[in-house]
Amino acid sequence: MRFYNLLSFLVCFFASISTNAEAVKQASNSVRHSARHGECKNCKKAKRGMPQKAESFDDGLRAMNIPENYRLPEIIIGKSSALHKVTIYMSFTCGHCREFHDKEFPKFRKRYVDTGHVKVCLKFYIDDPGALESAIIVRCFGGKSTEKIESLAQKMFNKQQEWMRSSDPKQFLRDIFVNSGYTRAQVEKCIADSSISAGLMKDLQEAKNKRGIRMVPAFYFGESAHNGVLTSEQLAQKMNLN
C-alpha cells in the first residue's frame, strides 16, 4: 500500500484536525519536532508500514500528552462476569490478523467466549496510516455497539486483500463505507474526529510502552503479552484454560 509512513502522517493528521484539546495540539507538536529534526528523513517518500527508524515514532508517541478522558470505551466480546480476560490487538492492514480473525477466533469464541469462560477486549493496533484511518471509521460508525463494531471489522477484513492491491487505497477505504450506505461527508467527518484518533493513540501508548506489544496479532492476558500468530489451541494453552 502506498501510504506515507506513520510518523509523517501523524504530523499532518493532528495538524489538520480541529480540536480545543491543548494536549492533542502538544501531541502534534511533539511528533512534528521529531520530523523537523531529521529522525524521519524519508517522510516524502511513500512507503508501507512504519518508518525505517521506528524508534523515532516511538519517541514521538511517548511524548504525546493525551489526557485520560480521550480513552475509548472498551470493545468487550463475551460476558462481563467471565473469569478470564484476553486483550487481542489487531490491525486492518495485517494479513495474519485477518487469518486469525477469520479462522482461529471463531473456534476460540465458540469454546471459551460463548460458554462464559473468557471475555475478549478487542483493540486496534496502529502500525500504518491505513490502519489508523480504518480503525477511526470503524470506531466512529460502530459507536458503543460491540455487535456493530464487529460487523464493520468483518467488512474491513473481507475487503482487505482488494484494499491492499488497490492503486488508490485511501479512496478504496472510503468507498468501502460509501458502498455500505454512508455518505462521503459522513466518512470524512469520522476520519476528522480528533477524540477517536487520540483515543486510539492512547491505546497504542499503553500497548507499546506498558504492555510490550510490538507487532500484531498480539495477545495480552494477566500480566503477560504474546506478540505474533497463535492458533486458538495455543492461545488457550498460554492462558491455562485447558
Helices and strands as residue ranges (DSSP letters): H 6-16, H 22-36, H 54-63, G 68-70, E 75-77, E 84-90, H 95-99, I 100-104, H 105-108, I 109-113, E 118-124, H 129-142, H 146-165, H 169-178, H 184-191, H 194-205, I 206-210, E 218-221, E 224-227, H 232-238
